[in-house]
Amino acid sequence: LHLSIRRQRQMCIRDSPDTARLADIHLPNAIHWFPPAIGWWLVIAVVVLSAIIGIGLWRRNRKQKAYRQEALTELASVAEIASDHQLAQQLNTLLRRVAMQSYPPQQVAALSGHSWAAFLSQDGLISPTQADKLSNAAYNPSAKLADRQTLLAEIRCWLRKHRGGQHV
């Protein structure tokens, strides 16, 4: 029943003289997505430029900080040395190489003895007493490092967190 009423209405509309004069509805052409408006070009340019700058900064930072990871790896192997004198020499050599990498060479190269110990302890990451013991033990074959584990932990902390003079 419902279907037949619908057909009757359609037939009435088609047969009416008023509807015979009507033309079909013409839809506008589809809007193409390309080329986009100038605003979209600007958005794309900003995104691409930001990505390039971000990747460049990330790579530069990663490259500049790679020495830290290498030093931590070397510290793990140096920590196995049994002799306190040899351990102190190797630790001083490692710390000096890291300092030369991350601080201006003219600031680090001439340091020795108490000035080297003061330099190591200036960030507060290595205690002044540990830095003095380390500096002295490197030149004294009979020196003993009383608390090796604390010293190694402080050096590990210094290698991770020291703030260099941004020299690279």
Residue frames as a rotation matrix with the C-alpha (Angstrom) as fourth column:
LEU 1
0.571 0.821 0.000 0.00
0.821 -0.571 0.000 0.00
0.000 0.000 -1.000 0.00
HIS 2
0.505 -0.456 -0.733 2.71
0.146 -0.792 0.593 2.41
-0.851 -0.406 -0.334 0.95
LEU 3
-0.557 -0.775 0.298 4.64
0.375 0.085 0.923 1.67
-0.741 0.626 0.244 -2.22
SER 4
-0.201 0.552 0.809 1.70
0.975 0.033 0.220 2.36
0.095 0.833 -0.545 -4.47
ILE 5
0.792 0.454 -0.408 1.03
0.520 -0.852 0.062 5.77
-0.320 -0.262 -0.911 -2.90
ARG 6
0.046 -0.869 -0.493 4.58
0.044 -0.491 0.870 6.76
-0.998 -0.061 0.016 -3.55
ARG 7
-0.666 -0.275 0.693 4.36
0.643 0.261 0.720 5.75
-0.379 0.925 0.003 -7.21
GLN 8
0.316 0.864 0.392 1.20
0.946 -0.317 -0.063 7.72
0.070 0.391 -0.918 -7.65
ARG 9
0.690 -0.114 -0.715 2.83
0.201 -0.918 0.340 10.86
-0.695 -0.379 -0.611 -6.29
GLN 10
-0.395 -0.917 -0.057 5.83
0.125 -0.116 0.985 10.44
-0.910 0.382 0.161 -8.59
MET 11
-0.458 0.292 0.840 3.58
0.885 0.243 0.398 10.01
-0.088 0.925 -0.370 -11.59
CYS 12
0.655 0.747 -0.116 1.61
0.741 -0.665 -0.092 13.11
-0.146 -0.025 -0.989 -10.68
ILE 13
0.370 -0.593 -0.715 4.71
0.007 -0.768 0.640 15.19
-0.929 -0.242 -0.280 -10.41
ARG 14
-0.651 -0.677 0.342 6.10
0.314 0.170 0.934 13.99
-0.691 0.716 0.102 -13.73
ASP 15
-0.316 0.615 0.722 2.86
0.947 0.154 0.283 14.53
0.063 0.774 -0.631 -15.55
SER 16
0.461 0.531 -0.711 2.19
0.604 -0.775 -0.187 18.03
-0.650 -0.343 -0.678 -14.24
PRO 17
0.678 -0.156 0.718 2.78
0.622 -0.399 -0.674 20.80
0.391 0.904 -0.174 -16.82
ASP 18
0.899 -0.352 0.262 4.65
-0.428 -0.836 0.344 22.98
0.097 -0.421 -0.902 -14.31
THR 19
0.447 -0.763 0.467 7.30
-0.217 0.413 0.884 20.40
-0.868 -0.497 0.019 -13.69
ALA 20
0.628 -0.196 0.753 7.86
0.720 0.514 -0.466 19.75
-0.296 0.835 0.464 -17.37
ARG 21
0.835 -0.276 0.476 9.46
0.076 -0.799 -0.597 23.18
0.545 0.535 -0.645 -17.79
LEU 22
0.777 -0.559 0.290 11.98
-0.501 -0.268 0.823 22.70
-0.383 -0.784 -0.488 -14.98
ALA 23
0.417 -0.745 -0.521 15.56
-0.462 0.320 -0.827 21.86
0.783 0.586 -0.211 -15.83
ASP 24
0.600 -0.285 -0.748 17.73
0.631 0.743 0.223 19.50
0.492 -0.606 0.626 -13.86
ILE 25
0.937 -0.345 -0.060 19.82
-0.188 -0.641 0.744 20.94
-0.295 -0.686 -0.665 -11.03
HIS 26
0.584 -0.811 -0.024 23.37
0.187 0.164 -0.969 21.58
0.790 0.561 0.248 -12.16
LEU 27
0.847 -0.379 -0.373 25.94
0.414 0.029 0.910 21.02
-0.334 -0.925 0.181 -9.44
PRO 28
0.690 -0.678 -0.252 29.17
-0.720 -0.681 -0.138 23.02
-0.078 0.277 -0.958 -9.51
ASN 29
0.429 -0.644 -0.634 32.34
-0.158 0.637 -0.754 21.28
0.889 0.424 0.172 -10.53
ALA 30
0.805 -0.201 -0.558 34.20
0.582 0.451 0.677 19.52
0.116 -0.870 0.480 -7.74
ILE 31
0.792 -0.582 0.186 36.82
-0.605 -0.789 0.107 21.66
0.085 -0.197 -0.977 -6.03
HIS 32
0.554 -0.669 -0.495 40.26
0.232 0.695 -0.680 20.19
0.799 0.262 0.541 -6.61
TRP 33
0.899 -0.242 -0.365 42.61
0.371 -0.020 0.928 19.78
-0.232 -0.970 0.072 -3.67
PHE 34
-0.115 -0.990 -0.083 45.62
0.662 -0.138 0.737 20.79
-0.741 0.030 0.671 -5.68
PRO 35
-0.464 -0.886 0.019 47.04
0.394 -0.226 -0.891 23.40
0.793 -0.406 0.454 -5.83
PRO 36
0.116 0.506 -0.854 46.28
0.992 -0.024 0.120 24.36
0.040 -0.862 -0.505 -2.24
ALA 37
0.882 0.264 0.391 45.77
0.245 -0.965 0.097 27.93
0.403 0.011 -0.915 -1.13
ILE 38
0.132 -0.899 0.419 48.78
-0.192 -0.437 -0.879 30.04
0.972 0.036 -0.230 -0.11
GLY 39
0.322 0.052 0.945 48.03
-0.932 -0.160 0.327 29.50
0.168 -0.986 -0.003 3.58
TRP 40
0.960 0.043 0.277 48.49
-0.100 0.975 0.198 25.76
-0.262 -0.218 0.940 3.19
TRP 41
0.566 -0.821 0.072 51.80
0.336 0.150 -0.930 26.30
0.753 0.551 0.360 1.39
LEU 42
0.033 -0.539 0.841 52.96
-0.654 -0.648 -0.390 28.41
0.756 -0.537 -0.374 4.33
VAL 43
0.630 0.251 0.735 51.86
-0.747 0.453 0.486 25.76
-0.211 -0.856 0.473 6.84
ILE 44
0.952 -0.305 0.018 53.71
0.292 0.892 -0.346 23.06
0.090 0.334 0.938 4.86
ALA 45
0.302 -0.888 0.347 56.83
0.061 -0.345 -0.937 25.24
0.951 0.304 -0.050 4.66
VAL 46
0.146 -0.205 0.968 56.79
-0.904 -0.425 0.046 25.92
0.402 -0.881 -0.248 8.41
VAL 47
0.850 0.211 0.483 56.32
-0.418 0.829 0.373 22.23
-0.322 -0.519 0.792 9.25
VAL 48
0.808 -0.589 0.016 59.11
0.448 0.595 -0.667 21.11
0.383 0.546 0.745 6.92
LEU 49
0.137 -0.777 0.615 61.46
-0.230 -0.629 -0.743 23.84
0.963 -0.039 -0.265 8.14
SER 50
0.373 0.064 0.926 60.71
-0.923 -0.079 0.377 23.01
0.097 -0.995 0.029 11.78
ALA 51
0.977 0.001 0.212 61.35
-0.027 0.993 0.118 19.33
-0.210 -0.121 0.970 11.14
ILE 52
0.549 -0.827 0.119 64.69
0.391 0.128 -0.911 20.05
0.739 0.547 0.394 9.44
ILE 53
0.015 -0.531 0.847 65.82
-0.601 -0.682 -0.417 22.38
0.799 -0.503 -0.329 12.23
GLY 54
0.607 0.299 0.736 64.65
-0.788 0.341 0.512 19.95
-0.099 -0.891 0.443 14.92
ILE 55
0.958 -0.285 0.019 66.46
0.284 0.940 -0.188 17.00
0.035 0.186 0.982 13.38
GLY 56
0.309 -0.888 0.340 69.60
0.174 -0.299 -0.938 19.09
0.935 0.349 0.063 12.91
LEU 57
0.095 -0.237 0.967 69.60
-0.848 -0.527 -0.046 20.25
0.521 -0.816 -0.251 16.53
TRP 58
0.849 0.269 0.454 68.93
-0.477 0.761 0.440 16.72
-0.227 -0.590 0.775 17.78
ARG 59
0.813 -0.581 -0.042 71.81
0.452 0.675 -0.583 15.30
0.367 0.455 0.811 15.73
ARG 60
0.104 -0.799 0.592 74.20
-0.169 -0.601 -0.781 18.06
0.980 -0.019 -0.198 16.82
ASN 61
0.305 0.085 0.948 73.29
-0.933 -0.171 0.316 17.58
0.189 -0.982 0.027 20.48
ARG 62
0.976 0.088 0.200 73.65
-0.125 0.975 0.183 13.82
-0.179 -0.203 0.963 20.19
LYS 63
0.566 -0.823 0.054 77.04
0.427 0.236 -0.873 14.19
0.706 0.517 0.484 18.54
GLN 64
0.029 -0.555 0.832 78.22
-0.509 -0.724 -0.466 16.68
0.861 -0.410 -0.303 21.15
LYS 65
0.317 0.190 0.929 77.16
-0.946 0.134 0.295 14.40
-0.068 -0.973 0.222 24.01
ALA 66
0.800 -0.014 -0.599 78.53
-0.204 0.934 -0.295 11.16
0.564 0.358 0.744 22.55
TYR 67
-0.237 -0.971 0.021 81.78
-0.302 0.053 -0.952 11.61
0.924 -0.232 -0.305 24.47
ARG 68
-0.136 0.255 0.957 79.86
-0.989 -0.082 -0.119 11.16
0.048 -0.963 0.264 27.73
GLN 69
0.849 0.518 0.107 78.68
-0.518 0.855 -0.028 7.69
-0.106 -0.032 0.994 26.81
GLU 70
0.519 -0.748 -0.414 82.15
0.015 0.492 -0.870 6.71
0.855 0.445 0.267 25.63
ALA 71
-0.387 -0.684 0.618 83.64
-0.602 -0.320 -0.731 7.97
0.698 -0.655 -0.288 28.90
LEU 72
0.229 0.553 0.801 81.10
-0.955 0.286 0.076 6.05
-0.187 -0.783 0.594 30.98
THR 73
0.945 0.059 -0.322 81.93
-0.174 0.925 -0.339 2.88
0.278 0.376 0.884 29.05
GLU 74
0.089 -0.990 -0.105 85.63
-0.030 0.103 -0.994 3.44
0.996 0.092 -0.020 29.63
LEU 75
-0.212 -0.108 0.971 85.00
-0.912 -0.335 -0.237 4.15
0.351 -0.936 -0.027 33.32
ALA 76
0.776 0.563 0.285 83.37
-0.626 0.744 0.234 0.73
-0.080 -0.360 0.930 33.69
SER 77
0.754 -0.553 -0.354 86.51
0.281 0.759 -0.587 -0.96
0.594 0.343 0.728 32.37
VAL 78
-0.181 -0.845 0.503 88.90
-0.244 -0.457 -0.855 1.26
0.953 -0.278 -0.123 34.36
ALA 79
0.321 0.398 0.859 87.01
-0.899 -0.157 0.409 0.50
0.297 -0.904 0.308 37.58
GLU 80
0.963 0.067 -0.261 88.31
-0.031 0.990 0.140 -3.07
0.267 -0.127 0.955 37.44
ILE 81
0.109 -0.993 0.048 91.95
-0.108 -0.060 -0.992 -2.00
0.988 0.103 -0.114 38.03
ALA 82
0.571 0.110 -0.814 93.17
0.668 0.514 0.538 -3.38
0.477 -0.851 0.220 41.35
SER 83
-0.407 -0.833 -0.374 96.03
0.910 -0.337 -0.240 -0.96
0.074 -0.439 0.896 42.08
ASP 84
0.497 0.606 -0.621 94.89
0.692 -0.708 -0.137 2.32
-0.523 -0.362 -0.771 43.62
HIS 85
-0.230 -0.683 -0.693 97.79
-0.018 -0.709 0.705 4.20
-0.973 0.175 0.150 42.02
GLN 86
-0.942 -0.119 0.314 97.04
0.288 0.193 0.938 2.88
-0.172 0.974 -0.147 38.51
LEU 87
-0.049 0.993 0.104 93.32
0.999 0.048 0.005 3.43
0.000 0.105 -0.995 39.03
ALA 88
0.382 0.155 -0.911 93.94
0.407 -0.913 0.015 7.04
-0.830 -0.376 -0.412 40.02
GLN 89
-0.651 -0.675 -0.349 96.17
-0.070 -0.404 0.912 7.59
-0.756 0.618 0.216 36.99
GLN 90
-0.803 0.381 0.458 93.59
0.587 0.377 0.716 6.13
0.100 0.844 -0.527 34.61
LEU 91
0.228 0.930 -0.287 90.74
0.951 -0.276 -0.138 8.08
-0.207 -0.242 -0.948 36.22
ASN 92
0.082 -0.280 -0.957 92.70
0.134 -0.948 0.289 11.34
-0.988 -0.152 -0.040 36.02
THR 93
-0.900 -0.435 0.027 93.51
0.054 -0.049 0.997 10.65
-0.433 0.899 0.068 32.37
LEU 94
-0.448 0.822 0.352 89.86
0.876 0.327 0.353 9.90
0.175 0.467 -0.867 31.60
LEU 95
0.403 0.627 -0.667 88.61
0.762 -0.634 -0.135 12.98
-0.507 -0.454 -0.733 33.44
ARG 96
-0.285 -0.582 -0.762 91.18
-0.008 -0.793 0.609 15.20
-0.959 0.179 0.221 31.74
ARG 97
-0.935 -0.029 0.354 90.20
0.342 0.189 0.920 13.92
-0.093 0.982 -0.167 28.28
VAL 98
-0.022 0.997 0.081 86.54
0.992 0.011 0.129 14.56
0.127 0.083 -0.988 29.02
ALA 99
0.346 0.110 -0.932 87.32
0.492 -0.867 0.081 18.01
-0.799 -0.487 -0.354 30.40
MET 100
-0.675 -0.650 -0.349 89.40
-0.003 -0.470 0.882 18.85
-0.738 0.596 0.316 27.31
GLN 101
-0.737 0.475 0.480 86.46
0.654 0.321 0.685 17.76
0.171 0.819 -0.548 25.14
SER 102
0.175 0.984 -0.014 83.81
0.929 -0.161 0.334 19.75
0.326 -0.071 -0.943 26.96
TYR 103
0.687 -0.032 -0.726 85.64
0.355 -0.857 0.373 22.83
-0.634 -0.514 -0.577 28.27
PRO 104
0.888 -0.450 -0.097 87.93
-0.354 -0.531 -0.770 25.22
0.295 0.718 -0.631 26.41
PRO 105
0.586 -0.698 -0.411 91.40
0.598 0.715 -0.363 23.62
0.547 -0.033 0.836 26.30
GLN 106
-0.282 -0.739 0.613 93.14
0.046 -0.648 -0.760 26.73
0.958 -0.186 0.217 27.63
GLN 107
0.290 0.471 0.833 90.97
-0.821 -0.325 0.470 26.48
0.492 -0.820 0.292 30.76
VAL 108
0.953 0.222 0.207 91.84
-0.295 0.834 0.466 22.82
-0.069 -0.505 0.861 31.46
ALA 109
0.688 -0.673 -0.273 95.27
0.167 0.512 -0.843 22.08
0.706 0.534 0.464 29.97
ALA 110
-0.208 -0.872 0.443 97.40
-0.280 -0.381 -0.881 23.84
0.937 -0.307 -0.165 32.59
LEU 111
0.484 0.473 0.736 95.52
-0.817 -0.057 0.574 22.49
0.314 -0.879 0.358 35.64
SER 112
-0.062 -0.467 -0.882 97.32
0.113 0.875 -0.471 20.12
0.992 -0.129 -0.001 38.01
GLY 113
-0.854 -0.365 -0.371 97.40
0.355 0.112 -0.928 19.24
0.380 -0.924 0.034 41.70
HIS 114
-0.607 0.611 -0.507 95.08
0.495 -0.208 -0.843 21.34
-0.621 -0.763 -0.177 43.84
SER 115
-0.545 0.425 -0.723 93.85
-0.645 -0.764 0.038 23.46
-0.536 0.486 0.690 40.93
TRP 116
-0.722 0.283 -0.632 92.83
-0.363 0.623 0.693 20.27
0.590 0.729 -0.347 39.08
ALA 117
-0.729 0.456 -0.511 91.04
0.674 0.610 -0.416 19.00
0.122 -0.648 -0.752 42.19
ALA 118
-0.581 0.519 -0.627 89.28
0.040 -0.752 -0.658 22.36
-0.813 -0.408 0.416 42.59
PHE 119
-0.664 0.312 -0.679 88.22
-0.748 -0.275 0.604 22.22
0.002 0.909 0.416 38.95
LEU 120
-0.751 0.358 -0.555 86.76
0.117 0.899 0.421 18.74
0.650 0.251 -0.717 39.39
SER 121
-0.543 0.528 -0.654 84.86
0.835 0.255 -0.487 19.74
-0.090 -0.810 -0.579 42.51
GLN 122
-0.979 0.113 -0.171 83.58
-0.115 -0.993 0.002 23.11
-0.169 0.021 0.985 41.25
ASP 123
-0.473 0.856 -0.207 80.25
-0.393 0.005 0.919 21.63
0.788 0.516 0.335 40.06
GLY 124
-0.221 0.360 0.906 79.67
-0.962 0.071 -0.263 19.93
-0.159 -0.930 0.330 43.41
LEU 125
0.690 0.497 -0.526 79.46
-0.623 0.778 -0.082 16.55
0.368 0.384 0.847 41.71
ILE 126
0.260 -0.684 -0.682 82.81
0.524 0.693 -0.495 15.34
0.811 -0.229 0.539 43.11
SER 127
0.952 0.101 -0.288 83.55
0.304 -0.411 0.860 16.19
-0.031 -0.906 -0.422 46.72
PRO 128
0.655 -0.743 0.140 86.71
-0.650 -0.648 -0.397 18.28
0.386 0.169 -0.907 47.31
THR 129
0.179 -0.612 0.770 88.24
-0.755 0.417 0.507 15.58
-0.631 -0.672 -0.387 49.52
GLN 130
0.557 0.064 0.828 87.70
0.322 0.902 -0.286 12.87
-0.766 0.426 0.482 46.89
ALA 131
0.960 -0.211 0.185 89.09
0.097 -0.370 -0.924 15.15
0.264 0.905 -0.334 44.16
ASP 132
0.431 -0.843 0.320 92.21
-0.900 -0.425 0.095 15.86
0.056 -0.329 -0.943 46.29
LYS 133
0.217 -0.324 0.921 92.71
-0.369 0.846 0.385 12.15
-0.904 -0.424 0.064 47.03
LEU 134
0.796 0.140 0.589 92.36
0.441 0.534 -0.722 11.31
-0.416 0.834 0.363 43.35
SER 135
0.870 -0.482 0.102 94.78
-0.281 -0.656 -0.700 14.04
0.404 0.581 -0.707 42.29
ASN 136
0.240 -0.814 0.529 97.37
-0.951 -0.089 0.296 13.01
-0.194 -0.575 -0.795 44.89
ALA 137
0.377 -0.047 0.925 97.04
-0.176 0.977 0.121 9.26
-0.909 -0.208 0.360 44.33
ALA 138
0.995 0.005 0.104 97.85
0.101 0.185 -0.977 9.65
-0.024 0.983 0.184 40.64
TYR 139
0.472 -0.869 0.150 101.38
-0.443 -0.380 -0.812 10.82
0.763 0.317 -0.564 41.56
ASN 140
-0.171 -0.485 0.858 101.97
-0.983 0.140 -0.117 8.79
-0.063 -0.863 -0.500 44.73
PRO 141
-0.315 0.009 -0.949 102.52
-0.480 0.861 0.167 5.05
0.819 0.508 -0.267 44.10
SER 142
-0.878 -0.055 -0.475 101.88
0.334 0.641 -0.691 4.18
0.343 -0.766 -0.544 47.76
ALA 143
-0.731 0.648 0.213 98.62
-0.682 -0.679 -0.272 6.17
-0.032 -0.344 0.938 48.01
LYS 144
-0.836 0.547 0.048 95.42
0.538 0.833 -0.133 4.38
-0.113 -0.086 -0.990 48.95
LEU 145
-0.615 0.757 0.223 91.93
-0.475 -0.581 0.661 5.30
0.630 0.300 0.716 47.81
ALA 146
-0.904 0.181 0.388 89.92
-0.308 0.355 -0.883 4.59
-0.298 -0.917 -0.265 50.94
ASP 147
-0.089 0.963 0.254 86.44
0.019 0.256 -0.966 4.61
-0.996 -0.081 -0.042 49.42
ARG 148
-0.919 -0.379 0.110 86.74
0.082 0.090 0.993 3.50
-0.387 0.921 -0.052 45.80
GLN 149
-0.416 0.831 0.370 83.03
0.909 0.376 0.178 2.92
0.009 0.411 -0.912 45.27
THR 150
0.447 0.543 -0.711 82.10
0.571 -0.785 -0.240 6.43
-0.688 -0.299 -0.661 46.41
LEU 151
-0.338 -0.663 -0.668 84.84
-0.210 -0.638 0.741 7.92
-0.918 0.390 0.076 44.24
LEU 152
-0.932 -0.006 0.363 83.70
0.329 0.413 0.849 5.92
-0.155 0.911 -0.383 41.20
ALA 153
-0.004 0.999 0.039 80.06
0.985 0.011 -0.174 6.90
-0.174 0.038 -0.984 41.84
GLU 154
0.354 0.086 -0.931 80.99
0.208 -0.978 -0.011 10.58
-0.912 -0.190 -0.365 42.06
ILE 155
-0.692 -0.647 -0.321 83.07
-0.216 -0.240 0.947 10.36
-0.689 0.724 0.026 38.88
ARG 156
-0.673 0.539 0.505 80.19
0.738 0.530 0.418 8.59
-0.042 0.655 -0.755 37.11
CYS 157
0.373 0.828 -0.419 77.89
0.798 -0.517 -0.311 11.39
-0.473 -0.218 -0.853 38.25
TRP 158
-0.010 -0.463 -0.886 80.37
-0.122 -0.879 0.461 14.03
-0.992 0.113 -0.048 37.05
LEU 159
-0.907 -0.361 0.216 80.67
0.131 0.244 0.961 12.36
-0.399 0.900 -0.174 33.65
ARG 160
-0.322 0.874 0.364 76.89
0.947 0.291 0.139 12.36
0.015 0.390 -0.921 33.25
LYS 161
0.562 0.801 -0.208 76.07
0.826 -0.559 0.076 15.82
-0.055 -0.215 -0.975 34.58
HIS 162
-0.301 -0.695 -0.653 79.05
0.613 -0.666 0.426 18.18
-0.731 -0.272 0.626 34.32
ARG 163
0.843 0.538 -0.018 78.37
0.372 -0.606 -0.703 21.38
-0.389 0.586 -0.711 32.47
GLY 164
-0.111 -0.928 0.356 81.10
0.944 0.014 0.330 22.01
-0.311 0.372 0.874 29.98
GLY 165
-0.353 -0.136 -0.926 82.01
0.024 -0.990 0.136 25.34
-0.935 0.026 0.353 28.49
GLN 166
0.684 0.715 0.148 80.17
0.089 0.120 -0.989 24.24
-0.724 0.689 0.019 25.31
HIS 167
-0.042 -0.780 -0.625 83.43
-0.862 -0.288 0.418 23.83
-0.506 0.556 -0.660 23.48
VAL 168
-0.032 -0.057 0.998 83.14
0.324 0.944 0.065 21.37
-0.946 0.325 -0.012 20.59
